């Protein structure tokens, strides 16, 4: 993936993802559960999604404004994560799924997002969780690095070749290891952490993601997700594969 400011964008990857989405009912079932969770905590009002890719979230709510760093057939507008104010609009919610861990300057993103939020507006993030199980799974099964130990203050990173950057340990580092420092920085931007929650143990891997074949049908996946949803947060904090971050502008 790319840093959402300077990276290149291979549009053929979107078409590959769209094809998998259309073919896999289990993948659509999984992401619907993610979208439903994110949208259940949003504030009523206009919602922007950053880094929308194929804009799958519109299957759940077509009123959401989708965006990407380059023009695509699926994005309603073009904007990067560091200058959201260029859209000249105030939002009730800014949602980003698997975006934060690609940003070389996450604190600049939070400041830009806060400037564009109305009072009481929310930033809602869904990110990989570098839990004990998460680090094992992502290290073994994902091409992007998951190294929270490398994601250190002042949280400014150099993009790699072709402007690419990724560290799936971003969420853990920002909101667990260095939580106090992060929240001090975000408080200066008028943001506070409302909730941090974990989800997913085996349900997501069984869908095959956007690149591999699904291993279960949607009916079995629904049962698995229902069971996982009942797992206590203290357990998911160690074995969850994804984290939901809810920030609010005060």
N, C-alpha and C positions, 0 to 999 in steps of 0.2 A: 504494500500500500504506500501512499504518498503522504508527505507533509502537505496539509491543506492550504498551502500558500504557493510553494515554488515547485512542486513536483510535476512530473509528467503524468499523463492520464491515458491509459490504453483503453479506448472505448470498446474494443472487442471483448474485454473482460466482462463488461456489463451485459453483453449479449449472451455470453456463456452462463453468467449467473441467472439471467432471466429465463434461459432455457431450462436450467435445473429447477428453478422455482415453479415453472409451469408444469414440469413433469412430476414433481415430488409433493404429494399431499401431506406427507409427514413433515417436510420442511416448512410448508405453509402453516401447518398446525402448530409447530413449535414457535415460529415467529409471531403468530397471532397471540400466543400466550404472553410473549414478551411485550408486544405492542399494547395489549390489554392492560398489563401491569403498569406500563409507563403512562398510558393515557388516563388510568384511574386516579393518578395522583396529580395530574396537571390542574392548573387554574383555568377557569372558564375564560375563553378569549382566544385571540389569534395565536397560532402556534407555528413556529418555524422549525423545520428539521434541517440540521447541517449534515453535509456529506451523505446525501440521500441515496446515492447509487441508483438502483433501479426503482426507487420510490415504492418499495413494497408496503410501506406504512399506509399508503393511500387505499389499499384494499380494506383497511379497517376504518379509516377516516379520510375521505377524499377532500375534506376542507383544509387539511394540513398543507402549508406551503413548503414545498420541497426545494432543496438547493444543492448545488455542487460547486466545486472550485473552477470547473470549466463547463461550457454549454453541453448539455446532453439531451437526448429525447425525453428524459424522465424528470428533469429539474425545472421547476417553475421559475427559478432565478439563479443567478451566478453570484456567489459571494465566498470569500475565504473566512476562516475562523478567527482571524486577527483583526478584521475590519467589518464586522457585521453592521456597524452604523452606516456603511455605504448604502444600505437598502433604504435608509431614511424612513424607518418605520419602527413603532414601538410594539413589542411583543408581550403577550402574557406568559408564553412558554418558549423556551429554546430546547429542543431535544437533539441529542447526538448519540448515535449507536455505533460503537467501535470506531470512534473518531479521536477521542482524547489521547490514546496511546500512540497516535501518529503525529502529534503536534510537537514541534521542537521548542515552542514557547507557550506552554499551557497557561501560565499566569497572565500572559497577554490576551489569550482567548477569554479567560474569565472576566477580565476587565472590560473587554469589548462587549461581551454578552451582557454584562451588568448594565452598561450604558444604554443598552437597547431594550431593557426590561422595564415594564411598569412596576410601580410599587406593589410588592407582594407577588411579583412574577417569579417564575421558576426556571432553573436550568436542570434538566433531567438527563442523566447520563446512564448508558448501559455499557459496561466495560468488561473485558476479561478479568477474572479474579485470580491473582497469583497466590492462592491458598496452597496448602500442602499438596492436595490432589491437583489443583490447577497447574502448579509448576511441573508436576510429573506429566500430566496430560499434554499441555502445550509444548513442552520440550520434546516430547516423543512424537507428537502428531501434527504440529503446526510449524510452518516455515518461518514465522516471525519469532524473534527472541522474546523470552519471558524472564527478564532479569531485573527484579526490583532492586537488587543490590547495586545496579548501575544507574538507577534513576534517582539522582541525588540533587539536593539544593546546589545552586539557585534555580534548578529546573529550567535550564536553557541548554539545548543540545544541538550538536552539529548534524545537519542532514548528511546522509551518505550519498553514494553515487546516484546521479539523476534526481537528486532532491528527495530521495526516499528516507523515511525514518519510521521506526517502530520499536516499541518496547512494551510488551503486554503486562509488565509489572508496574505500569504507571499508576493505575488506580490504587494498588496496595501501598505504594510509596507515598502518594499524595494524601490519602485518606486513612491510612493506618500508621505506617512507620513515622511519617513526619506530619501527622495530623495537626498538631498544635501550631507548627510553623505555617502550614498551608492555610489554616483557618484564620491565623493572624493576618496573612496576606489578603485573603478573600474578604475579611472584615473591612479592610481598608477600601475595598471595592463595593462595600454595601451588601455583602453576601454572607449568609450563615448556612451551616449544614443542618438540614431538617431531618434527614434520615439516610442511613447507609444499610442496605439489605443485600443478602446473597441469595442466589438461586442456582439450580441446575447441577446435577451430579453425573448422570449418564444419559439423560434424555437428549441433550443436544448432540453429543457424539454419535448417537444412534441414527440421527437424521443424515449423517454424512456431510453435513454442512453444504456449502455451495459448490464443492468440488468433487465429492465422492458419493457413491451410491448409498441410498438409505438402507438401513438394516432392519427397520421395523415399519409396519403400516401405521396409519394415523390413529387407528383405534387402540392399538397397543401403546402407542406413544402418549395418547391422552391419559391412559391409566398411569403410566410412568410419571408423567408430569403432575398428575393429581397427588400421587404418593410423595413425590419430591416436594411439592408445595406445602405438605404437612410437616416436613422436617423442621426442627427447631433452628432458629438462627444461630445459636451458639455452636451447633454442629456444622451448619452450612458455612460458617466462618472458616472452617478448616477444610471442607471438602467441596464447597461451591465452585462452579466454573465461571460464574458471572456475578457482577456486583451492580446494584442499582444505586446511583448517587442522586440525591434530591437536595438541591440548593435553592434558597429563597432570598429574594432581595428585600431587605428591611428598610 
